Amino acid sequence: MQNRLLVLLCVSVPSFMINLDSNIVAVSLSSIARSLHADFTAIEWVISAYTLAFATLVMPAGALADRFGRKRMLVIGLTVFTVASGICGAANSTTLLNYARALQGVGAALQLSAALAILSHSFQGKERASAFAFWGSVIGVAIMLGPVAGGLITQYFGWQWAFYVNLPVGIAMIALTLYAVTESKDPHAMRVDTAGVLTFSGFLGLLTLALISGNRAGWLSRPVLVELGVAVAMLIAFLVVESVQTRPMVDLKYLARRTYLGANIAGVSYAVAFLTMLTYLPFFFQSALGYAPLIAGLLMLPLAVPLFVVPRLVALYLDHRLSGRTLLVIGLACVGVGLLLTALRITLFHYPAIFESMLIASVGAGILNGQIAKVGMTVIPVERAGMASGVSGTMRFSGIVVGFAALGAILFARIGASVGEALPDVAVSDRLAITHAIADGNLASATALIHAQGGAASVAQHSLGFGYEGVLLAASLVALGAAVLCWWLVSAQETAPHEAATEQVLELSVD
């Protein structure tokens, strides 16, 4: 029992580190921008360099874990992540920081894929439901502590320590993994799917690059259209390559299983709709409401508590009563409704006005936290756990990458439209300068520029609120649409309460 607890810690703490780091950095973005004299594009890449590297590699990392050993990949991932964290803290330019963040994403991909594969391999039946609930709660703790820890660290020690904090935890986890985890792998995995890695990485990388650069270069500019066109070609090539492989990185036949497809739709939608808000909201609290990093982090704390508490309550009171399909739909519906209500109130620029609605969304996210991975794994054979965990992680973090970039494009476009409406006679270059300043969160500079053009002082804050309203509305539609799809796709029988589902799950795993 003690060894199983240590194994559970070995697979949960790396996930804790990944999510804690993401949320610490989210609160530190404004301070990083001021310290390194970065604009909104550079700040986008502080998030996107990490999540892009993570999302493009987490699926191949799952294949590597199946091929070369899950314990080995977990140790390598922890090592890379820890070293990269040290480089991030020492960075003196956004260029070095973003490259180090990409390296951090590589380590995160290796450790998360391996960790989820070890979890799926080590725990079966009823134990698996409890193990995934524990894993979901640990992620909830990371998300809950991230904003507060980020605020404290940024305000009292400097943003660099948002990265240095990973060093002792990483070293301890490497030692514990070497001691407690037994090596496992897929005996049928013979080689790495290089073509699949290259085509998928190219697709996601070019898509994200186009989404981020579109705000600056223009959506109909030649470079952006070329990036989007090549991205589509890469996606088609990836699907073709995977369909003809004997042992593909992504076994497309599992996507024909409606339950597995529904779980992955839930995963990417959860990431787009909710997880991106964990970055956008602290930035809004600091730029629009004028709070210091610590206060912004503390304001996120009540919204993060359900991410820790709810998975445990679901495991205790609902897992044996409701199907996985029902829980996924309830979770997505809560996220969608909560974000919709927040969108209707965000322009009041008053934290209490959005607290209750964001709490509804957070409760939904808490339900989804442990359920998405559990539902997806129920129809996948144990020996393909690395592949399945890689797909699950890819969907979630691809959602963060694409969602952050796409919602950023909506934010920028809405701010620009609002500025254009308020200042119709101002030159295009001046309107762009004002839009950039508002999007960067520099409302003081934006207001000075607006004053110079004879505009009202309220234009900057109003435009920022208009932008965030659009972001929240778009995120809400994603979550509500995913709820409908999950009800249609996910089987209530295959995801029945775990006592009734155990025999069926074992039969499915043999298929």
GIGI-V702793 format. One record per residue. SS is DSSP state (helix for helix, strand for strand, loop for the rest). PHI is phi in radians with two decimals (none if undefined). PSI is psi in radians with two decimals (NA if undefined). Layout:
{{SS;PHI;PSI} {SS;PHI;PSI}}
//
This chain:
{{loop;none;-0.73} {helix;-1.10;-0.71} {helix;-1.15;-0.64} {helix;-1.16;-0.61} {helix;-1.14;-0.69} {helix;-1.14;-0.70} {helix;-1.08;-0.75} {helix;-1.06;-0.69} {helix;-1.16;-0.68} {helix;-1.14;-0.54} {helix;-1.60;-0.40} {helix;-1.55;-0.69} {helix;-1.14;-0.70} {helix;-1.01;-0.72} {helix;-1.11;-0.65} {helix;-1.04;-0.79} {helix;-1.08;-0.77} {helix;-1.08;-0.84} {helix;-1.28;-0.64} {helix;-1.08;-0.78} {helix;-1.07;-0.76} {helix;-1.04;-0.74} {helix;-1.43;-0.51} {helix;-1.10;-0.81} {helix;-1.12;-0.62} {helix;-1.01;-0.74} {helix;-1.28;-0.42} {helix;-1.51;-0.09} {helix;-1.01;-0.78} {helix;-1.08;-0.73} {helix;-1.18;-0.68} {helix;-1.10;-0.75} {helix;-1.05;-0.78} {helix;-1.19;-0.74} {helix;-1.15;-0.72} {helix;-1.81;0.16} {loop;0.95;0.90} {loop;-1.79;2.57} {loop;-1.65;-3.06} {helix;-1.10;-0.63} {helix;-1.10;-0.80} {helix;-1.10;-0.67} {helix;-1.19;-0.65} {helix;-0.97;-0.69} {helix;-1.30;-0.37} {helix;-1.06;-0.69} {helix;-1.41;-0.84} {helix;-1.26;-0.58} {helix;-1.06;-0.71} {helix;-1.20;-0.92} {helix;-1.25;-0.52} {helix;-1.17;-0.84} {helix;-1.06;-0.72} {helix;-1.09;-0.91} {helix;-1.14;-0.65} {helix;-1.29;-0.39} {helix;-1.91;-0.23} {helix;-1.17;-0.56} {helix;-1.28;-0.86} {helix;-1.05;-0.55} {helix;-1.11;-0.63} {helix;-1.11;-0.69} {helix;-1.16;-0.68} {helix;-1.10;-0.69} {helix;-1.12;-0.72} {helix;-1.13;-0.63} {helix;-1.40;-0.83} {helix;-1.85;-0.11} {loop;2.03;2.27} {helix;-1.28;-0.68} {helix;-1.09;-0.78} {helix;-1.04;-0.80} {helix;-1.17;-0.58} {helix;-1.14;-0.76} {helix;-1.14;-0.77} {helix;-1.09;-0.77} {helix;-1.08;-0.77} {helix;-1.07;-0.68} {helix;-1.15;-0.84} {helix;-1.08;-0.76} {helix;-1.09;-0.74} {helix;-1.19;-0.78} {helix;-1.11;-0.77} {helix;-1.10;-0.61} {helix;-1.08;-0.70} {helix;-1.11;-0.70} {helix;-1.15;-0.70} {helix;-1.02;-0.80} {helix;-1.12;-0.54} {helix;-1.56;-0.07} {loop;-1.12;2.39} {loop;-2.01;0.21} {loop;-2.65;2.73} {helix;-1.16;-0.51} {helix;-1.09;-0.90} {helix;-1.13;-0.72} {helix;-1.05;-0.77} {helix;-1.21;-0.63} {helix;-1.14;-0.72} {helix;-1.17;-0.63} {helix;-1.12;-0.66} {helix;-1.09;-0.75} {helix;-1.10;-0.66} {helix;-1.05;-0.70} {helix;-1.11;-0.63} {helix;-1.06;-0.84} {helix;-1.09;-0.71} {helix;-1.09;-0.70} {helix;-1.09;-0.80} {helix;-1.08;-0.76} {helix;-1.34;-0.62} {helix;-1.24;-0.78} {helix;-1.05;-0.79} {helix;-1.14;-0.71} {helix;-1.11;-0.79} {helix;-1.17;-0.62} {helix;-1.15;-0.71} {helix;-1.11;-0.73} {helix;-1.07;-0.81} {helix;-1.16;-0.62} {helix;-1.30;-0.59} {helix;-1.51;-0.40} {loop;-2.19;2.27} {loop;-2.20;2.82} {helix;1.03;-2.33} {helix;-1.10;-0.60} {helix;-1.09;-0.59} {helix;-1.13;-0.73} {helix;-1.06;-0.77} {helix;-1.16;-0.68} {helix;-1.14;-0.75} {helix;-1.19;-0.57} {helix;-1.13;-0.73} {helix;-1.10;-0.78} {helix;-1.04;-0.76} {helix;-1.11;-0.66} {helix;-1.17;-0.67} {helix;-1.10;-0.73} {helix;-1.08;-0.69} {helix;-1.04;-0.71} {helix;-1.07;-0.75} {helix;-1.08;-0.78} {helix;-1.16;-0.62} {helix;-1.22;-0.77} {helix;-1.37;-0.46} {helix;-0.93;-0.97} {helix;-1.08;-0.71} {helix;-1.19;-0.80} {helix;-1.08;-0.70} {helix;-1.09;-0.74} {helix;-1.13;-0.80} {helix;-1.08;-0.85} {helix;-1.11;-0.82} {helix;-1.11;-0.74} {helix;-1.31;-0.61} {helix;-1.91;-0.38} {loop;-2.12;-0.35} {loop;1.83;2.60} {loop;-1.07;-0.40} {loop;-1.01;-0.59} {helix;-1.30;-0.17} {helix;-1.10;-0.42} {helix;-1.74;-0.69} {helix;-1.08;-0.44} {helix;-1.10;-0.37} {helix;-1.29;-0.36} {helix;-1.09;-0.95} {helix;-1.15;-0.63} {helix;-1.15;-0.75} {helix;-1.07;-0.77} {helix;-1.10;-0.75} {helix;-1.11;-0.69} {helix;-1.26;-0.57} {helix;-1.07;-0.81} {helix;-1.10;-0.76} {helix;-1.18;-0.66} {helix;-1.13;-0.76} {helix;-1.05;-0.56} {helix;-1.46;-0.75} {helix;-1.75;-0.49} {loop;-1.60;2.36} {loop;-1.59;2.40} {loop;-1.18;2.48} {loop;-2.57;2.70} {loop;-2.75;2.99} {loop;-1.53;2.00} {loop;-1.13;-0.31} {loop;-1.65;-0.12} {loop;-1.38;2.05} {loop;-1.91;-0.52} {loop;-2.65;2.90} {loop;-1.52;2.40} {loop;-1.41;1.40} {helix;-1.08;-0.76} {helix;-1.08;-0.70} {helix;-1.12;-0.74} {helix;-1.05;-0.83} {helix;-1.18;-0.75} {helix;-1.24;-0.71} {helix;-1.21;-0.76} {helix;-1.07;-0.71} {helix;-1.12;-0.73} {helix;-1.05;-0.92} {helix;-1.20;-0.68} {helix;-1.11;-0.80} {helix;-1.21;-0.65} {helix;-1.08;-0.80} {helix;-1.16;-0.72} {helix;-1.05;-0.73} {helix;-1.14;-0.72} {helix;-1.14;-0.66} {helix;-1.35;-0.75} {helix;-1.36;-0.29} {helix;-1.05;-0.60} {helix;-1.10;-0.58} {helix;-1.62;-0.81} {helix;-1.49;-0.34} {loop;1.76;2.39} {loop;-1.22;-0.38} {loop;-1.81;0.19} {loop;-1.23;2.68} {helix;-1.03;-0.83} {helix;-1.03;-0.73} {helix;-1.17;-0.75} {helix;-1.12;-0.66} {helix;-1.12;-0.77} {helix;-1.06;-0.76} {helix;-1.16;-0.72} {helix;-1.11;-0.79} {helix;-1.17;-0.61} {helix;-1.06;-0.78} {helix;-1.09;-0.75} {helix;-1.07;-0.70} {helix;-1.12;-0.69} {helix;-1.11;-0.78} {helix;-1.08;-0.76} {helix;-1.08;-0.70} {helix;-1.06;-0.79} {helix;-1.12;-0.69} {helix;-1.15;-0.82} {helix;-1.04;-0.79} {helix;-1.21;-0.48} {helix;-1.30;-0.34} {helix;-1.87;-0.07} {loop;-1.30;2.52} {loop;-1.23;-0.72} {loop;-2.29;1.35} {loop;-1.27;2.75} {loop;-1.09;-0.71} {loop;-2.09;1.96} {loop;-1.40;1.77} {helix;-1.12;-0.33} {helix;-1.14;-0.48} {helix;-1.23;-0.49} {helix;-1.22;-0.26} {loop;-1.31;-0.29} {loop;-1.38;2.00} {helix;-1.01;-0.64} {helix;-1.13;-0.77} {helix;-1.16;-0.71} {helix;-1.09;-0.77} {helix;-1.09;-0.70} {helix;-1.10;-0.67} {helix;-1.27;-0.60} {helix;-1.10;-0.72} {helix;-1.07;-0.71} {helix;-1.11;-0.83} {helix;-1.24;-0.60} {helix;-1.22;-0.70} {helix;-1.03;-0.74} {helix;-1.17;-0.83} {helix;-1.10;-0.80} {helix;-1.38;-0.73} {helix;-1.93;-0.85} {helix;-1.10;-0.57} {loop;-1.13;-0.51} {helix;-1.15;-0.43} {helix;-1.19;-0.28} {helix;-1.68;-0.75} {helix;-1.19;-0.69} {helix;-1.16;-0.82} {helix;-1.03;-0.64} {helix;-1.13;-0.69} {helix;-1.15;-0.76} {helix;-1.05;-0.61} {helix;-1.42;-0.76} {helix;-1.43;-0.74} {loop;-1.55;-0.64} {loop;-1.74;-0.18} {loop;1.36;0.37} {loop;-1.43;2.64} {loop;-1.26;2.82} {helix;-0.94;-0.73} {helix;-1.12;-0.78} {helix;-1.14;-0.71} {helix;-1.04;-0.71} {helix;-1.14;-0.74} {helix;-1.13;-0.60} {helix;-1.18;-0.44} {helix;-1.39;-0.34} {helix;-1.03;-0.87} {helix;-1.07;-0.51} {helix;-1.32;-0.36} {helix;-1.62;-0.34} {helix;-0.96;-0.77} {helix;-1.05;-0.45} {helix;-1.17;-0.40} {helix;-1.61;-0.77} {helix;-1.36;-0.77} {helix;-1.09;-0.75} {helix;-1.00;-0.62} {helix;-1.20;-0.73} {helix;-1.13;-0.68} {helix;-1.09;-0.77} {helix;-1.11;-0.65} {helix;-1.37;-0.69} {helix;-2.06;-0.33} {helix;-2.05;-0.52} {loop;-0.99;-0.61} {loop;-1.61;0.08} {loop;-2.03;-0.63} {loop;-2.03;2.58} {loop;-1.26;2.81} {helix;-1.07;-0.61} {helix;-1.05;-0.83} {helix;-1.07;-0.75} {helix;-1.16;-0.70} {helix;-1.08;-0.78} {helix;-1.15;-0.75} {helix;-1.05;-0.79} {helix;-1.06;-0.85} {helix;-1.14;-0.67} {helix;-1.12;-0.72} {helix;-1.10;-0.76} {helix;-1.06;-0.83} {helix;-1.10;-0.80} {helix;-1.16;-0.75} {helix;-1.05;-0.76} {helix;-1.21;-0.62} {helix;-1.10;-0.79} {helix;-1.14;-0.64} {helix;-1.13;-0.71} {helix;-1.04;-0.65} {helix;-1.26;-0.29} {helix;-2.01;-0.14} {helix;-1.11;-0.54} {helix;-1.35;0.01} {helix;-1.32;-0.30} {loop;0.93;0.83} {loop;-2.49;2.05} {helix;-0.97;-0.83} {helix;-1.01;-0.46} {helix;-1.18;-0.48} {helix;-1.88;-0.03} {helix;-1.10;-0.90} {helix;-1.11;-0.73} {helix;-1.17;-0.69} {helix;-1.21;-0.51} {helix;-1.14;-0.67} {helix;-1.05;-0.79} {helix;-1.10;-0.67} {helix;-1.18;-0.66} {helix;-1.07;-0.76} {helix;-1.06;-0.72} {helix;-1.12;-0.63} {helix;-1.10;-0.66} {helix;-1.12;-0.73} {helix;-1.24;-0.48} {helix;-0.92;-0.85} {helix;-1.66;-0.39} {helix;-1.30;-0.65} {helix;-1.04;-0.89} {helix;-1.13;-0.72} {helix;-1.12;-0.81} {helix;-1.10;-0.75} {helix;-1.09;-0.67} {helix;-1.33;-0.30} {loop;-1.13;-0.41} {loop;-1.95;0.31} {loop;-2.04;2.29} {loop;-1.05;2.58} {helix;-1.03;-0.66} {helix;-1.18;-0.28} {helix;-1.83;0.45} {helix;-1.11;-0.63} {helix;-1.12;-0.77} {helix;-1.06;-0.80} {helix;-1.13;-0.74} {helix;-1.18;-0.60} {helix;-1.12;-0.75} {helix;-1.11;-0.77} {helix;-1.05;-0.83} {helix;-1.14;-0.66} {helix;-1.10;-0.78} {helix;-1.04;-0.79} {helix;-1.13;-0.86} {helix;-1.45;-0.42} {helix;-1.12;-0.67} {helix;-1.06;-0.70} {helix;-1.16;-0.80} {helix;-1.06;-1.00} {helix;-1.19;-0.69} {helix;-1.11;-0.78} {helix;-1.10;-0.74} {helix;-1.22;-0.78} {helix;-1.17;-0.76} {helix;-1.18;-0.56} {helix;-1.11;-0.65} {helix;-1.14;-0.70} {helix;-1.11;-0.77} {helix;-1.02;-0.84} {helix;-1.13;-0.75} {helix;-1.15;-0.73} {helix;-1.19;-0.69} {helix;-1.09;-0.78} {helix;-1.07;-0.71} {helix;-1.14;-0.71} {helix;-1.15;-0.75} {helix;-1.11;-0.73} {helix;-1.09;-0.66} {helix;-1.21;-0.67} {helix;-1.34;-0.53} {loop;-2.22;1.16} {loop;-1.17;-0.41} {loop;-1.67;0.02} {loop;-1.42;2.53} {loop;-1.04;2.61} {helix;-1.00;-0.74} {helix;-1.09;-0.67} {helix;-1.23;-0.67} {helix;-1.10;-0.70} {helix;-1.11;-0.71} {helix;-1.08;-0.74} {helix;-1.15;-0.76} {helix;-1.06;-0.77} {helix;-1.07;-0.76} {helix;-1.10;-0.74} {helix;-1.14;-0.80} {helix;-1.09;-0.58} {loop;-1.27;-0.14} {loop;1.47;0.14} {loop;-1.66;1.31} {helix;-1.23;-0.48} {helix;-1.12;-0.82} {helix;-1.14;-0.71} {helix;-1.09;-0.73} {helix;-1.12;-0.68} {helix;-1.10;-0.73} {helix;-1.14;-0.69} {helix;-1.16;-0.73} {helix;-1.04;-0.70} {helix;-1.12;-0.42} {loop;-1.71;0.12} {loop;1.40;0.34} {loop;-1.59;2.94} {loop;-1.39;2.64} {loop;-1.13;-0.43} {loop;-1.37;-0.16} {helix;-1.07;-0.72} {helix;-1.10;-0.89} {helix;-1.17;-0.72} {helix;-1.05;-0.75} {helix;-1.14;-0.69} {helix;-1.12;-0.75} {helix;-1.10;-0.70} {helix;-1.08;-0.69} {helix;-1.12;-0.81} {helix;-1.19;-0.55} {helix;-1.03;-0.77} {helix;-1.13;-0.70} {helix;-1.05;-0.82} {helix;-1.19;-0.67} {helix;-1.09;-0.77} {helix;-1.10;-0.76} {helix;-1.10;-0.68} {helix;-1.09;-0.77} {helix;-1.09;-0.66} {helix;-1.07;-0.82} {helix;-1.15;-0.77} {helix;-1.18;-0.67} {helix;-1.11;-0.70} {helix;-1.15;-0.60} {helix;-1.07;-0.75} {helix;-1.11;-0.79} {helix;-1.11;-0.69} {helix;-1.15;-0.68} {helix;-1.09;-0.61} {helix;-1.35;-0.68} {helix;-1.57;-0.80} {loop;-1.31;2.35} {loop;-1.48;2.23} {loop;-1.17;-0.55} {loop;-1.24;-0.80} {loop;-1.19;-0.42} {loop;-1.97;0.52} {loop;-1.06;2.79} {loop;-0.83;2.46} {helix;-1.04;-0.53} {helix;-1.09;-0.69} {helix;-1.42;-0.35} {helix;-1.63;-0.21} {helix;-1.00;-0.86} {helix;-1.12;-0.71} {helix;-1.17;-0.68} {helix;-1.08;-0.71} {helix;-1.15;-0.67} {helix;-1.14;-0.73} {helix;-1.10;-0.63} {helix;-1.19;-0.37} {helix;-1.47;-0.34} {loop;-0.98;NA}}
//
